[in-house]
């Protein structure tokens, strides 16, 4: 895929991978619509990105608010008259161990990590169907098949979006020429996991390079970094009895702060 001249929407664009993707796409000659809750940060990024001689707009958007999402997509379409690519990158990670289980945290996580993407899909599909083309890139997570102690809400939300995107991928492509791509990153050095960087972690800039290169190559699932992909997939093969015997401290995520990329 040649990115030059494409109209691109990016949610979660005020930091982390979303910001890194925006900056790299600006260098590729894309026109960008940046969405996030932190409007001042978006404004600063947009001003810097415009130095690449491209059009860059921004809008405050809370992905848990369906009306906000609808308005953001409509705003983007009205400005560019099309949306070629959408990167759905907003997310939240809130540890939720069983000792302090809180249904509000679980519901909130699902609203951001799962339903937020669904709201975008609902608004994007009519536009891309009319265009008879489009690409939607959703950020899930590498460990989307096995649960991790303390991270039940996050894991469930990401497993849900991974399976949902897989379920619509063939239909979207065969009926409407819409490409569905799922990004499954391991540990990326973003504020969202600043206290959980594992060996082999990559920078947001490196992650953006891998993602965009994967899209150019036509990949439908983009996973990285390799060392973590290997270890995660080996873990996926463990029988339940063996996985349950892994010491909790090796899975534990409940001592990390609330973090988000929205």
Buried (B, 14 or more C-beta within 10 A) or exposed (E): EEBEEBBBBBBBBBBBBBBBBBBBBBEBBBBBBBBBBBBEBBBEBBEEBBEBEBBBBBBBBBBBBBEBBBBBBEBBBEBBEBBBBBBBBBBBBBBBBEEEEEEEBBEBBBBBBBBBBBBBBBBBBEBBBEBEEBBBBBBBBBBBBBBBBBBBBBBBBBBBBBEBBBEBBEEBEEEBBBBBBBBBBBBBBBEBBEEBEEEBBBEBBBBBBBBBEBBEEEBBBBBBBEBBBEBBEEBEEEEEEEBEEBEEEEBBBBEBEEBBBB
